[in-house]
Amino acid sequence: MIYKFRIQSQENQEFVREIEIDGEQTFLDLHHSIQESTHYDSSQMASFYILNANGERTQEIALFEMSSEEEELDVVVMDVAMIREFVSKRNSSLSYVFDFFSDRYFQIKLMGTYPPIPGVKYPFCSLSEQEAPQQIVVNAEDFEVDEIHTKPVDTSKGDDFLQDFDEQIDEGPQFENLDDFQDLL
């Protein structure tokens, strides 16, 4: 079966992509097709998320294996996740996070399925309207500088301050090379 997806952005209501892909192909194939149609840098991290009826993320399909013990979601890697295994009429909504720093994503909706057309190479982008939003957006206001790092250094002590610092460094063991340190262990 061929799956036809409509991809849209909250940032630009006129941006639309429609991608048709064989159900036997993987989410990695869909990822590459999206990347190609948007002219994004494919070296950036991205993930698909299966959404429930409330639009909540229930399962992650990640570009790379990066799970941790604290993971709340079930994570599968794109190159082994076949489209037909995760998408159905019941599970027809996805999100595709392309900017992890700002949690920016595309909304993906299954438009329907149909038998493959002989001679057509899947996946392919069957509709492309408007430019894609910028891939990575870094907002300087999102990065707050801790007050501790902005305190001025008291240099009124002059060289005495540096001498005290040097004396503290000299208190520990001295090594001429890494082998001396390993011998100590």
N, C-alpha and C positions, 0 to 999 in steps of 0.2 A: 504494500500500500504506500502511496505517496501522501505525505502530510503537508498541508499548506498552512503556513504561519503568517500572521500579520504582526509586524513589529512597529510599535509607536513609542513616542517620547512625551513625557509630561512637560518637558522644557520647550518643545516646539510642536504644537498641535498639527502642523502641516507636514511634519516629517513622517514618512511611512515607508516601510520595506515589506515586501511579501517574498517569502522564501519557501520554495518547494523542495522537499527532501524525502528520500526513501526511508521508510520505517526501519530498514535494516542498517542504515547508516547511524553513526554515533553523534553524540552531542559535540564532539570535537569537530566533526564535519560541519555541523550547524554553526558552531563558533567561528570557524574559518570563513564561512559564507557571510556571516554578519560582519566580521572584520573587513572582509574584502569590499562589501557593499557600502561600508561607512568610511573606508580609507583610514581606519584606525591602526595604531602601532600594535601589532600582534604580540609584542614582547610583554605587554602589560597584563597583569592578572585580570581574570574574569571568572564569573561563576553563573550558572543557571540555578534558579530555585523553583521547585514545584510549589504552587500556591494552592491552599485549600479554598473552600467556598467563601471564607471571610477575607481572602486576600493575604493570609499569613503564610510565611515561608515555612514549609514543612520538611523539605529535603533539598540538600545542596548537591549540585553536580559541578564539581570544581575542575579547574584546568590541571591542577597538580594535587597530589596527596599531601595534605597539610593538617591532618586531624590532630587533636589533642584530647587529653582526658576530660577537659572541660567542655567539649563540643556538645551543644544542645541538639544539633540537627544530625540526621543520618547523612553522611557524605560519601559520594561515589565520584570516581574520576571520569572525566569526559570521554577519554579514548576507549573506555569499556562499556559506557552507558549507551545502549541502542535506543533510538527515538521511540520505537514501538513498546519498549519495556516501561516507559515512564509517562507517555502521553496517551490519553484516551479521551473520549467524550466526557467522562467523569473528571479526569484531570487534564483540563484543556487550557489552563492559565499558567504562565511562567513569568518569571522576571529574569533579566540578564544584566547582572551588575558588571559594568565596564569601568567604573571609577570607585574603587574601594575606599579611598580617602574621604570622599564626600558622599558615599552611598548613593551614587547616581546609577540609574538603570533604565532599561527599556522594558516596556510591557509587551508580552508575547501572548498571542491568543491563537489557538487552533481554529482555523476557518473551516476545515473539512478534510476529508480524505478521498482519494480516488485511485483507480488502478494506474500503474505506470504507463507512460506513453512510449512505445518502442522508438528507440533511437535518441531519446532525450537523456542527457547526462545530468544526473542529480548530485548534489543540490545546485540550485540556481536561483538567482534573484529575479522574480517575475514582475516586480513593481518597485520602482525607486523614485520617491518624490521628496524633494527638498534636501538640503545639506544636513548631515548628521550634527548633533550638538558636539561641541568641543569635547575631546575624550577625557582629559584630566583637567580639573579646575581646582586650583589651590587658592584658598582664601586666607590672606595674611591674618585676618581677624580670628581665625580658628586656632591660631597658635598663640597662646598666652605665655608671656615670659614670667617665670617665677621671680618673686621679689628678691629671693636669696641671691640669685645670679646677677642682680642689678645693683647690689650694695657696693659702694666705692671701697677700694682697698685703702687702708690707713697707711700712708707712706711717710707720716710725720716722724717715724722712728728712724728713717733713713736706712743706712747700711746695717744697723743693729737688727732690724727686722729680718733682713736676708741672712745675717749671720746666725740668728736663732733657728731659722729654717734649715740652713746647712748643717747645724749641729744635730738637729733632729734626724736628719737623713743618715748621718754618720753613726747613729746609735745602733743600727741593725747590723746583721752579718754582712761581710764583704765577700764578693765573688769576682774572680777574674773572668770566668766563663760559665756557661750553662752546666758543664760537667761538674763543677764545684757545687752547684746548687743541688744537682741530682744526687751527689754523694752524701749530702746532708740529709736527704730524705731516706 
